Amino acid sequence: MSDNLELSVTRLIDAPIDVVWRVFTEQTNEWFCPKPWRAEVDWDLRAGGRSNTVMYGPNGEENRMEGIILEAIPGKRVVFTDAFKGDWTPQGPFIIGFFEFEAEGDKTRYTGRARHWTEVAKQQHQAMGFADGWGKVAEQLAELAERARAEA
């Protein structure tokens, strides 16, 4: 797969990986989508696990996303796709998503990536506001993790 079909955001979070991972997994609904939207996220974080997310907009919008977790390595990486529903039923694929964590001293480098099947899908994702949306998600994750680190 060519990197030219990938979009990504990265952020250095002022908290160690264990804190970032705990917030990532235990407070997912709080960081998963940009406010004023809210999310209900139900992930079975294991290879083959179900990924089910509903995002609710401020004007009654509802965006449902169902998929499969392809890989889940605690404290390191989660890979998911919307190419299949929970029972391995194919559906119109949009992305393979990656959430990755890497230690940088006592901080964590978070990277969110979306890999697309086609240039058209990548362009659609850019037009939907990928950079702003996934950037805001990274910011919200960082704020929660940095607050949790300070409270520890």
C-alpha positions in Angstrom: 0.0 0.0 0.0 1.4 3.4 -1.0 1.8 6.0 1.7 0.2 8.5 -0.7 -3.2 7.0 0.3 -2.7 7.7 4.0 -3.6 10.7 6.2 -2.1 11.1 9.6 -1.9 13.3 12.7 0.7 13.2 15.5 0.9 14.8 18.9 3.4 14.6 21.7 1.5 14.1 24.9 3.0 15.1 28.2 2.2 11.9 30.0 3.7 8.4 30.0 2.3 5.6 27.8 0.6 3.8 30.7 -1.4 6.9 31.5 -2.2 7.7 27.9 -3.3 4.0 27.3 -5.5 4.0 30.3 -7.3 7.2 29.1 -7.4 5.9 25.6 -9.2 2.7 26.7 -11.2 3.8 29.7 -12.3 7.3 28.7 -12.8 6.7 25.0 -16.2 8.3 24.8 -14.6 11.6 26.1 -11.9 12.0 23.4 -13.1 10.0 20.4 -14.8 12.8 18.4 -14.5 16.5 18.3 -16.9 18.4 20.6 -19.7 19.4 20.4 -20.2 15.9 19.0 -20.2 13.0 21.4 -19.5 9.4 21.0 -20.5 6.0 22.3 -17.6 3.6 21.6 -17.8 -0.1 22.1 -14.5 -1.8 21.2 -13.5 -5.4 21.9 -9.8 -4.7 21.8 -8.4 -8.0 20.5 -7.7 -9.2 16.9 -11.1 -10.1 15.4 -13.0 -8.1 18.0 -15.9 -5.9 17.1 -15.7 -2.2 16.8 -18.9 -0.3 17.1 -19.2 3.5 17.4 -22.0 5.9 17.2 -21.3 9.6 17.0 -24.0 12.1 17.8 -24.0 15.7 16.5 -25.4 18.8 18.2 -28.3 19.0 15.7 -29.5 15.4 16.1 -27.0 13.9 13.6 -26.1 10.3 14.1 -23.2 8.6 12.4 -22.8 4.8 13.0 -19.6 3.0 12.3 -19.2 -0.7 12.6 -16.0 -2.7 11.9 -13.4 -5.1 13.1 -10.3 -4.7 15.3 -7.4 -6.2 13.3 -4.7 -5.8 15.9 -4.6 -4.6 19.5 -1.2 -4.4 21.3 -1.7 -2.8 24.8 0.3 0.4 25.1 1.5 0.2 21.5 -1.1 0.1 18.8 -4.7 -0.5 17.7 -5.6 -1.2 14.1 -9.2 -1.4 12.9 -11.1 -1.4 9.6 -14.7 -0.7 8.5 -14.3 -3.2 5.6 -16.2 -5.8 7.6 -19.0 -5.9 10.1 -18.6 -7.8 13.4 -19.5 -11.2 11.8 -17.0 -10.8 9.0 -19.7 -9.6 6.6 -18.0 -7.4 3.9 -19.2 -3.8 3.7 -18.1 -0.8 1.7 -14.6 -0.1 3.0 -13.4 3.4 3.8 -10.3 3.1 5.9 -7.9 1.0 7.9 -7.3 3.1 11.0 -4.3 3.1 13.3 -3.8 4.5 16.8 -0.2 4.3 17.7 1.8 5.1 20.9 5.5 5.5 21.3 7.5 6.6 24.4 9.7 9.7 24.1 11.3 9.9 27.5 8.4 10.3 30.0 6.1 11.6 27.2 4.1 9.7 24.6 4.1 10.3 20.8 0.5 9.6 19.7 -0.1 9.0 16.0 -3.5 8.5 14.3 -3.5 7.3 10.7 -6.1 6.5 8.2 -5.1 4.4 5.2 -7.5 4.4 2.3 -8.2 2.0 -0.6 -8.4 4.7 -3.2 -7.4 8.3 -3.9 -11.0 9.2 -4.1 -11.7 7.9 -0.6 -8.6 9.8 0.7 -9.8 13.0 -0.9 -13.3 12.5 0.5 -11.8 12.1 4.0 -9.7 15.2 3.6 -12.8 17.1 2.4 -14.7 15.8 5.5 -12.1 17.6 7.7 -9.7 14.8 8.5 -6.9 17.2 9.7 -9.2 19.2 11.9 -11.2 16.3 13.3 -8.4 13.9 14.0 -6.3 16.8 15.2 -9.0 17.8 17.7 -9.3 14.1 18.8 -5.5 14.0 19.5 -5.8 17.3 21.4 -8.7 15.9 23.6 -6.8 12.7 24.3 -3.8 14.7 25.3 -5.8 17.0 27.6 -7.4 14.1 29.4 -4.1 12.2 29.7 -2.1 15.2 30.9 -4.9 15.9 33.5 -4.7 12.3 34.7 -1.0 12.4 35.0 -1.2 15.6 37.0 -3.8 14.0 39.3 -1.8 10.9 39.9 
